[in-house]
Amino acid sequence: MPDDPSAGMTDAQLVALVQGSPLVHFTGFVTIEDKDHKRIMLNGQEGNGLPNILQRRIAEAYDWCIENGIPARLMVLKPRQKGSSTFTGHLCYHHARRFHCDGMIIGDEGSRTEKAWQIFTDYSRNDTFPWDSRVKFNTEKCTFTYKDGSKGLWERDTANDPKAGIGGTR
């Protein structure tokens, strides 16, 4: 068994690692709902506790954008049952916790928008990491309140609405 990679790190270094890495936060601090509607910690497709290759590649693209100061606008092809929606929902949640931002969750139709919104808001209900921001949500909006008092607003809409997202910069 390999040594614990966090051994010897200070609390501040551990906090910075979790806040700075969607993958670390995803695997260590949130639970997801499985097909039987049970809350589970991730155990990885290979049973090794790690995100799958698709999730790692999404995180690598996101990290590259953040490190290079480029707005992260990622488009992910959605294979069935590979954790794409689960991880992209988490990535939006983690980003909103980490940075002051506004955003929108959009699905192609109402039922998929509802599922994507459920995934996004589910992370705030089942996150054990002690962020320095607060989250308040209802069926249509989610407000992140940051340490400095500023707020970020996330909303949901359907791509079938020709006015989806109108009136805001996200």
Secondary structure, DSSP 8 states (H G I E B T S, - for coil): ----TTTT--HHHHHHHHHH-HHHHHHHTBEEE-TTS-EEE---TTSSSS--HHHHHHHHHHHHHHHTT----------TTSSHHHHHHHHHHHHHHHS---EEEEESSHHHHHHHHHHHHHHHHTB-S--SSEEEE-SSEEEEE-TTS-EEEEEEEETTSTTTTTT---
